[in-house]
Amino acid sequence: GLALLAQAAATEDALAGKLAGARADLLQEQAQSLLQAQRPSAALQALESAVALVPNDPWVRHSLARIYVRLGLPKEALSAMDEGMARTPNDPQMRYARALIRSALDDVGGALSDLQHIAPTALSEGMRELVQRASVQQRVAQAAGSASPQEAQNLLQQAEALALDDASLLYAIANAWFKRGQPALGVAVFDRLELRAAPLPAAVQLDHAA
């Protein structure tokens, strides 16, 4: 009798979980429609309800945190993701979701810290791209804050090596050289890209020509 009761309870739990997931999906769709209607506060309420239904789902939390970011509420955005990490400390998807929010809030160090907790074999393409972007942004920021020309040069050279042929990242590095009053070194970043990956994309060619 007890075994049957336990089985029935487990079946009910599984069904309740599926129903909660389905309701959370509907609330996410509703939130998306509200965002498109320029009603972020109402979308926020819908997503807060969705998170309450599926608190361990990293991407529902990520959706909620993104609206907090949009509304200029960074502490709330991070709190939503921190709570998720506390609930599922070993979930690489929750780590990745928090890293994305940290990156959106310009906390590239925090984003990299999260990604370093994910096993290299478990890194998805999106995770690798975020590691690359955050690593470049971190070095560009460090170079901007450095009083040493040699240190800044080393950091920007490291950033360029990490950026590979990503035009948007290389543009940020070139811009950092311009801000340091060394435009020739900024132009040289795209000269090297042109040698590696000729012809340059049209948008990059226009920037380069300017």
C-alpha positions as CSV (number, residue, x, y, z in Angstrom):
1,G,0.0,0.0,0.0
2,L,2.8,2.4,0.9
3,A,4.6,1.7,-2.3
4,L,1.5,2.4,-4.3
5,L,1.0,5.7,-2.4
6,A,4.6,6.6,-3.0
7,Q,4.2,5.8,-6.7
8,A,1.0,7.9,-7.0
9,A,2.7,10.8,-5.2
10,A,5.7,10.6,-7.5
11,T,3.4,10.6,-10.5
12,E,1.5,13.6,-9.1
13,D,4.8,15.4,-8.5
14,A,5.9,14.7,-12.1
15,L,2.6,16.0,-13.4
16,A,2.8,19.1,-11.2
17,G,6.3,19.7,-12.5
18,K,5.1,19.5,-16.1
19,L,2.1,21.7,-15.5
20,A,4.4,24.3,-13.8
21,G,6.7,24.2,-16.8
22,A,3.8,24.7,-19.2
23,R,2.4,27.6,-17.2
24,A,5.9,29.2,-17.0
25,D,6.2,28.8,-20.8
26,L,2.9,30.6,-21.2
27,L,4.0,33.4,-18.9
28,Q,7.2,33.8,-20.8
29,E,5.3,34.2,-24.1
30,Q,3.0,36.7,-22.4
31,A,6.0,38.6,-21.1
32,Q,7.5,38.7,-24.6
33,S,4.2,40.1,-26.0
34,L,4.1,42.7,-23.2
35,L,7.7,43.8,-24.0
36,Q,6.8,44.2,-27.7
37,A,3.9,46.4,-26.5
38,Q,6.4,48.5,-24.5
39,R,5.0,47.3,-21.2
40,P,8.2,46.2,-19.4
41,S,6.7,46.5,-15.8
42,A,3.9,44.1,-16.7
43,A,6.4,41.8,-18.4
44,L,8.4,41.8,-15.2
45,Q,5.4,40.7,-13.2
46,A,4.8,37.8,-15.6
47,L,8.4,36.6,-15.4
48,E,8.5,36.9,-11.7
49,S,5.5,34.5,-11.6
50,A,7.3,32.2,-14.1
51,V,10.4,32.1,-11.9
52,A,8.3,31.2,-8.9
53,L,6.9,28.2,-10.8
54,V,10.2,27.0,-12.2
55,P,12.9,28.4,-9.8
56,N,15.7,26.1,-11.1
57,D,15.2,27.1,-14.8
58,P,18.3,29.2,-15.7
59,W,16.7,30.7,-18.8
60,V,13.5,31.9,-17.2
61,R,15.7,33.6,-14.6
62,H,17.8,35.0,-17.4
63,S,14.7,36.5,-19.1
64,L,13.7,38.1,-15.8
65,A,17.2,39.4,-15.1
66,R,17.3,40.9,-18.6
67,I,14.2,43.0,-17.9
68,Y,15.7,44.2,-14.6
69,V,18.8,45.3,-16.6
70,R,16.5,47.0,-19.1
71,L,14.7,48.8,-16.3
72,G,18.0,50.0,-14.8
73,L,17.8,47.6,-11.8
74,P,21.2,45.9,-11.8
75,K,21.1,44.7,-8.2
76,E,17.7,43.0,-8.8
77,A,19.1,41.4,-12.0
78,L,22.1,40.0,-10.1
79,S,20.0,38.9,-7.2
80,A,17.7,36.8,-9.5
81,M,20.7,35.0,-10.9
82,D,22.5,34.7,-7.6
83,E,19.4,33.0,-6.1
84,G,19.4,30.6,-9.1
85,M,23.1,29.8,-8.5
86,A,22.4,29.1,-4.8
87,R,19.7,26.7,-5.8
88,T,21.7,24.9,-8.5
89,P,25.4,25.5,-7.8
90,N,26.5,22.7,-10.2
91,D,24.4,23.7,-13.2
92,P,26.6,25.0,-16.0
93,Q,23.6,26.5,-17.8
94,M,22.9,28.6,-14.7
95,R,26.5,29.7,-14.6
96,Y,26.4,30.7,-18.2
97,A,23.1,32.6,-17.7
98,R,24.6,34.5,-14.8
99,A,27.7,35.2,-16.8
100,L,25.6,36.7,-19.6
101,I,23.9,39.0,-17.2
102,R,27.2,40.0,-15.6
103,S,28.6,40.7,-19.0
104,A,25.5,42.9,-19.8
105,L,26.3,44.8,-16.7
106,D,29.9,45.3,-17.8
107,D,31.2,43.0,-15.0
108,V,33.5,41.1,-17.4
109,G,35.6,39.8,-14.5
110,G,32.5,38.3,-12.9
111,A,31.4,36.7,-16.2
112,L,34.8,35.1,-16.7
113,S,34.8,33.9,-13.1
114,D,31.5,32.1,-13.8
115,L,32.7,30.6,-17.1
116,Q,35.9,29.3,-15.4
117,H,33.8,27.1,-13.2
118,I,32.5,25.3,-16.2
119,A,34.5,22.3,-17.4
120,P,36.3,23.0,-20.7
121,T,34.6,19.9,-22.2
122,A,31.2,21.3,-21.3
123,L,31.7,24.7,-22.9
124,S,29.2,25.3,-25.8
125,E,30.0,27.5,-28.7
126,G,28.0,30.3,-27.1
127,M,30.0,30.0,-23.9
128,R,33.3,30.0,-25.8
129,E,32.2,33.2,-27.6
130,L,31.4,34.8,-24.3
131,V,34.8,33.8,-22.9
132,Q,36.5,35.4,-25.9
133,R,34.5,38.6,-25.8
134,A,34.8,39.0,-22.0
135,S,38.6,38.3,-22.2
136,V,39.1,40.9,-24.8
137,Q,36.9,43.5,-23.1
138,Q,38.7,42.9,-19.8
139,R,42.1,43.6,-21.4
140,V,40.8,46.7,-23.2
141,A,39.4,48.0,-19.9
142,Q,42.7,47.3,-18.1
143,A,44.7,49.0,-20.8
144,A,42.4,52.1,-20.5
145,G,43.1,52.3,-16.8
146,S,46.8,51.7,-17.0
147,A,49.2,54.6,-16.6
148,S,52.0,52.6,-18.1
149,P,52.3,52.8,-21.9
150,Q,54.2,49.5,-22.0
151,E,51.6,47.7,-19.9
152,A,48.7,49.1,-22.1
153,Q,50.5,48.0,-25.2
154,N,51.0,44.5,-23.9
155,L,47.3,44.3,-22.8
156,L,46.0,45.5,-26.2
157,Q,48.3,43.1,-28.0
158,Q,46.9,40.3,-25.9
159,A,43.4,41.5,-26.7
160,E,44.1,41.5,-30.4
161,A,45.5,37.9,-30.2
162,L,42.3,36.8,-28.4
163,A,40.0,38.6,-30.8
164,L,41.2,36.6,-33.7
165,D,39.3,37.9,-36.8
166,D,36.2,39.2,-34.9
167,A,35.7,42.6,-36.5
168,S,33.6,44.1,-33.6
169,L,36.2,43.1,-31.0
170,L,39.1,44.4,-33.2
171,Y,37.2,47.7,-33.6
172,A,37.1,48.0,-29.8
173,I,40.8,47.4,-29.7
174,A,41.5,49.9,-32.5
175,N,39.3,52.4,-30.7
176,A,41.4,52.0,-27.5
177,W,44.5,52.9,-29.5
178,F,42.8,56.0,-30.8
179,K,41.8,57.0,-27.3
180,R,45.4,56.7,-26.2
181,G,46.4,59.1,-28.9
182,Q,48.0,56.5,-31.1
183,P,45.8,56.3,-34.2
184,A,48.5,54.6,-36.3
185,L,48.5,51.6,-34.0
186,G,44.7,51.6,-34.2
187,V,44.7,51.6,-38.0
188,A,47.4,48.8,-37.9
189,V,44.9,46.5,-36.2
190,F,42.7,46.4,-39.3
191,D,45.7,46.4,-41.6
192,R,46.7,43.1,-40.0
193,L,43.1,41.8,-40.3
194,E,43.1,42.7,-44.0
195,L,46.3,40.6,-44.5
196,R,44.7,37.7,-42.6
197,A,41.2,37.8,-44.0
198,A,41.1,39.8,-47.2
199,P,38.7,41.1,-48.4
200,L,37.4,42.8,-45.2
201,P,33.6,42.8,-44.6
202,A,32.0,45.9,-46.2
203,A,31.1,47.5,-42.9
204,V,34.7,47.1,-41.7
205,Q,36.0,48.5,-45.0
206,L,33.9,51.7,-44.4
207,D,35.1,52.1,-40.8
208,H,38.7,51.5,-42.0
209,A,38.4,54.0,-44.8
210,A,37.0,56.6,-42.4
